[in-house]
Amino acid sequence: MANFYEATSGALRGVYDRRVRTPPVLDRDRYFPGHADFERDWRAIQAECNALMGGMAAIPEFHELMAEQADLSRHGGRFWRLYVLRAYGADHRRNQARCPALSRLLHAHPEVKSAAFSILEAGKHIPAHRGPFRGILRYHLPLVIPPDVEGRPSNRLRVDAGVHVLREGQGLLWDDTYEHEAWNDSRAPRAVLLLDVFRPELPWALRGLTHAVVAAIGLTWRVTGRGQR
């Protein structure tokens, strides 16, 4: 299954790579102007995330939602948990009901195709990997970032050749088809809001393909009910 996932992802990336050329990190105002709403209300979103983290064991680990990602999820023997509120256009209403502030924002921004709280255990490293296709962009909004460790940033994200320090309330928009990895070097869990945003400025044929891919994957999430437990 993992080999099939990688082969499919590679083929899909190739289709977009021939037509889409943008840098690893993108201008939020140009490619996702809605970021301003999420950053304005980040304290309310943070409070909802903290409440969920009080029952950490009830939040699925990544490989429980996508078995293909087991190597990343289990790397180092430390957890990577995802609380999914929207997956490829499929809303998880029970999960959203526990996060009314974030839910209101998601319903105001249909360009956001996926949304989840991503929680890394203390000491967790997500090794280098690439996302499946350039039809979407990844937006990172740090919510719970432990203090720096011995003068060094506790949490970092590498996208291609750039390393970005994560700070609470400071969002980053990037293309996850570039190689990337993340570190939580602190002694406590960290949490970010992950949004997958429909990429603007696509050629019409790629817009259609992106809609089709998102709809197809979203259907499987609706049928299986993944992300809700």
Long-range contacts (C-beta under 8 A, 24 or more apart in sequence): 1-67, 1-68, 2-68, 2-70, 2-71, 5-68, 5-132, 8-132, 9-130, 9-131, 9-132, 9-133, 12-132, 12-133, 12-213, 13-130, 13-132, 13-133, 13-134, 13-177, 15-133, 15-206, 15-209, 16-133, 16-134, 16-135, 16-177, 16-206, 17-134, 17-177, 19-203, 19-206, 20-134, 20-199, 20-202, 20-206, 22-175, 23-175, 24-159, 24-160, 24-161, 24-162, 24-174, 24-175, 24-178, 25-159, 25-162, 25-164, 25-172, 25-173, 25-174, 25-175, 26-137, 26-173, 26-174, 26-175, 27-173, 28-139, 28-171, 28-172, 28-173, 31-137, 31-173, 31-197, 31-199, 31-200, 31-201, 32-111, 32-137, 32-139, 32-173, 32-197, 34-108, 34-109, 34-111, 34-112, 34-197, 35-139, 35-141, 35-171, 35-173, 37-105, 37-108, 37-109, 38-105, 38-139, 38-141, 38-171, 38-193, 38-195, 39-141, 39-169, 39-170, 39-171, 41-101, 41-105, 42-141, 42-143, 42-168, 42-169, 43-169, 44-101, 44-102, 45-99, 45-101, 45-102, 45-105, 45-141, 45-143, 45-193, 46-143, 46-144, 46-168, 46-169, 47-101, 48-98, 48-99, 48-100, 48-101, 48-102, 49-83, 49-99, 49-117, 49-143, 49-144, 49-191, 49-193, 50-144, 51-98, 52-83, 52-98, 52-99, 52-117, 53-119, 53-144, 53-189, 53-191, 56-81, 56-119, 56-189, 58-229, 59-83, 59-117, 59-119, 60-227, 60-229, 65-226, 65-227, 66-226, 71-127, 72-126, 72-127, 72-129, 75-124, 75-125, 75-126, 75-127, 76-123, 76-124, 76-125, 78-120, 78-121, 78-122, 78-123, 78-124, 79-119, 79-120, 79-121, 79-124, 80-118, 80-119, 80-120, 80-121, 80-124, 80-126, 81-118, 81-119, 82-116, 82-117, 82-118, 82-119, 82-227, 83-116, 83-117, 83-119, 83-227, 84-114, 84-115, 84-116, 84-226, 84-227, 84-228, 85-115, 85-116, 85-117, 86-112, 86-113, 86-114, 86-115, 86-116, 87-114, 87-116, 87-217, 87-218, 87-221, 87-226, 87-227, 88-113, 88-114, 88-196, 88-214, 88-215, 88-217, 88-218, 88-221, 89-113, 89-114, 89-214, 89-215, 89-218, 90-218, 90-219, 90-221, 90-222, 92-227, 92-228, 94-228, 95-227, 95-228, 102-193, 111-197, 111-198, 111-200, 112-195, 112-196, 112-197, 112-198, 113-196, 113-197, 113-198, 113-214, 113-218, 114-194, 114-195, 114-196, 115-193, 115-194, 115-195, 115-196, 116-193, 116-194, 116-227, 117-143, 117-191, 117-192, 117-193, 117-194, 118-191, 118-192, 118-193, 118-194, 119-189, 119-190, 119-191, 120-182, 120-184, 120-189, 120-190, 120-191, 121-184, 121-189, 122-146, 122-184, 122-186, 122-187, 122-188, 122-189, 123-184, 123-185, 123-186, 123-187, 124-183, 124-184, 125-181, 125-182, 125-183, 125-184, 126-181, 126-182, 126-183, 127-181, 128-158, 128-179, 128-180, 128-181, 129-179, 129-180, 129-181, 130-176, 130-177, 130-178, 130-179, 130-180, 131-175, 131-176, 131-177, 132-177, 133-177, 133-210, 133-213, 134-175, 134-177, 134-199, 135-198, 135-199, 135-202, 135-206, 135-209, 135-210, 135-213, 135-214, 136-196, 136-197, 136-198, 136-199, 136-210, 136-214, 137-173, 137-174, 137-175, 137-176, 137-196, 137-197, 137-199, 138-173, 138-174, 138-175, 138-176, 138-194, 138-195, 138-196, 138-197, 139-171, 139-172, 139-173, 139-193, 139-194, 139-195, 139-196, 139-197, 140-166, 140-171, 140-172, 140-173, 140-174, 140-192, 140-193, 140-194, 141-169, 141-171, 141-192, 141-193, 141-195, 142-166, 142-167, 142-168, 142-169, 142-170, 142-171, 142-190, 142-191, 142-192, 143-168, 143-169, 143-191, 143-192, 143-193, 144-168, 144-189, 144-190, 144-191, 145-190, 146-184, 146-186, 146-187, 146-188, 146-189, 146-190, 147-186, 149-185, 149-186, 149-187, 152-185, 153-185, 154-184, 154-185, 154-186, 154-190, 155-182, 155-183, 155-184, 155-185, 155-186, 155-190, 156-182, 156-183, 156-185, 157-181, 157-182, 158-182, 166-190, 166-192, 173-197
